[in-house]
């Protein structure tokens, strides 16, 4: 169904995860250190990448940081560290999902399935209203083309991850209307995947940063503290 690159130095995890994914029809290519994994990801981009945080030669966070300079492929991070700061850092660097070790293969399969469904890499349609209708979005300086997964601000491209794109799309579809964090979770995540408020906040923070690279005065995403976010069309 999809080409998946797995980067983890634990041979047992590589073997078990590869077997589980391949049993669901996916093609898995595995690497055992960050440097080799990054080279492969840049040379032959897969439909989805699974990165361990702690690896030799280059850790998963550094792989993710460098990957996001050139690619927006979906990324799931694996970690044995049960520390909030690591998860927040991963999301700020552009991770789409996070799974703590030890984890069940069933959980991993569901997370992979949900992320592939959101990107359309499972062979089906991306599950958003704008994608289903095949309509682009134009809101002031913002233009979004869901079919091509492209967004621009005042004609300048802004590269967004899958999750960032879906969050912005949910906000831009109804400018001026407040979206709670729960409703944004529903827009960007499968209903079997739970994320907390700080995850949405991290995605929004990174998204704003990207738009401010092309326009330092960007303020279209407004925070309503304790309520949620809304898109302000100028």
N, C-alpha and C positions, 0 to 999 in steps of 0.2 A: 504493500500500500504506500509506504513512504521510505525514503532513504534517511537513515538516522545515524549520526556520528556520536559515538560514546567515548568519552575521555575520562579514564579512571585508572589509578595505579593498583587497585585491589583486584587481583586476578579472579577471586571468587565472585565479586560483584559483577565484573565484566562478563563472566561466564553465565551467571544466573540472569542478569538483565538482558543479555543478548539472546539467550534461549527464550525468555518470556516474550520479547518483542518479535523475534522471528516466528514464534508460534502463532502470532497474530498477523503474519504476512508481511512484516516490515523487513527491510534489508538493513543490517547493522554493520557498520565499520568501526572497529575499536582501536583506541590508542592508549598507551599506558603512561604518557607524560604530557605535560601541558604544551611544551614547545612543538612536539610532533603533531599533537592535536590541532594546534593553531595553524600550522602550515597546511594541514589537510583541509581544514575548514575554509581557509582562504583560497586554496587551489581548486577544490571541488566542493562547493557549498552544498550541504544536504538540505532536506526539508526541515530538519529539526536537529538540535544538538543537545546532548546531556553532558554536563561538565561537573566533575568532582571539584570541590573547593581546594582541598589539600592534596597537592601532587608535586612530584619532583620536577626540576628544571624550570617550571613555571607554574604557579598555582592557578586555580580556576578563575579567581577574581581578575588576575592579570590577563588571562586568555580572553575573558569576557570584555575587559576594557579595550584591548587591542582589536578584538573582533568587531566591536561596535563602532570603530572608526571607519569601517568599510562595509559592514554588513548588518542587516536587520533580521536575520534568520531567527526563528523562535529558539529560545534557550531555557532549559530547565537546569537548575543548579542542585547538586547533591552535596550534603554536608553532614558531618558527624558532630559538628559544633552546635550546641543548643544555646546559642547566644544571639540575642536580638540584634546586636550591632552588625553581625555578619550578614543577617538576612536583609537588613536595611541597606547595607552597602551593596549587596548584590542587586537589589531592585534599583538603587540609584545608578548603578552602572549599566542597567538595561536588561536585567534578567526578566523573563516572562513568568517564571514559576520557581518554587523552591520546595525541595523535599528533604526532610531530615532522616538520617540513618539512625537506627535500622528502619526499613520501610517494607511493606508488603509488595509483592510483584503486582498484585491486583491494583493497589493504589497507583503505582507507577503507570500501569497500562491505562488507567482511567485519566490520569493527568496528560499523558501523551495523546490519547484519543481526543480529549477536550481541546488541547492546543492545536492539533492538526485540523480539527473541525473549524476552529476559528480562522485558520489561514486558508482553508480550502484544499490543503494538501492531502486530505483523505479521499479526494476524488469527488467530494460532494460540494454543495454550495456553502459559502461563508454565511454564517447564521446572523445576518444583520438585515434590517429592513432596507437600508439603502443599497446593499449588495443585491438583495433579492430583486429589487425594482430596477437595478442597473442604472441608478441615478447618481450623478456627481453632486457635490455640495458646494455652493458658493455663498460665503458669508463675509461681506466686506473684502478685506485683503486675503482672506482664507479661501483656498480652493482644495477640495478633496475628491479624489477619484478612487472609490472603493474597488472597482474592477481591476485597477492597476496598482492598488495600494500606494498611491502617490499623493503627497500633500505639498502645497506651496503657500508661501506668504508673500503677497505683493509680487508674485511672479517668480520668487526665489524658492528652490526646493528645500524642504525640511524633511529629513529622513527620520521616520518614527518606527519604533518596534510595533509588532502586531498589537500588543496590549495598549500602547499609547495611542495608536491609530483608532482603535475601537472606543477608547475613552473619549477622545476628542470628537469622534463622529457622533457619539451619544449626546455630547454637549451641544455641538454645532447644529444638530438636527432641529433643535428647538431653542434658538437664542432667547435669552431673557428668562427662561424657565429654570428653576433651581433643580438640580439633580442631587439627591442624597448619595452618600457613599454606597449605600446598599443598592440603589438603582444602577449606579455605575458598575458595581461588581457584577450585577446581572447582565449588563451590556457587554462586559469584557471577559467574563469568565463563565465556564460551564456551570450549571446549577449543582453539579456534584463536587465542585471545587470551592473550598472556603478560604477566603483571605480576610485579614482584618483591616481596620481603618488606615493603619500606617502604611500598608502596601499601596492603597489608592493614593494616599498623600505623596508617597515616594515617586510614583509614576507621574503624577501631575507636576511635581517639582522638577523632574527631569525634562518633561515635555516643555514646560515654560523656559527652561534653560536653553533648549534647542531653538525655540523661536526667537529668543533674545540674542542669539548669535547673529541672526539675519536682521533683527530689528530690536535694538536695545530698549525701545519704548513699548514693546509688546505688553499689553495688559488685558487681552481679550478673555482670559480665563480668570474669573473672579471667585475668591474664596468667601463663603459666608460661614463664619466660624460657628461650629456646633450644628450646622445645617447641611452644608455640602458645597457644591460648585455650580457655576452657571457660565455660559458663554455670552459675552457682551459684544454685540455687533456694533462697530463704530461706523 
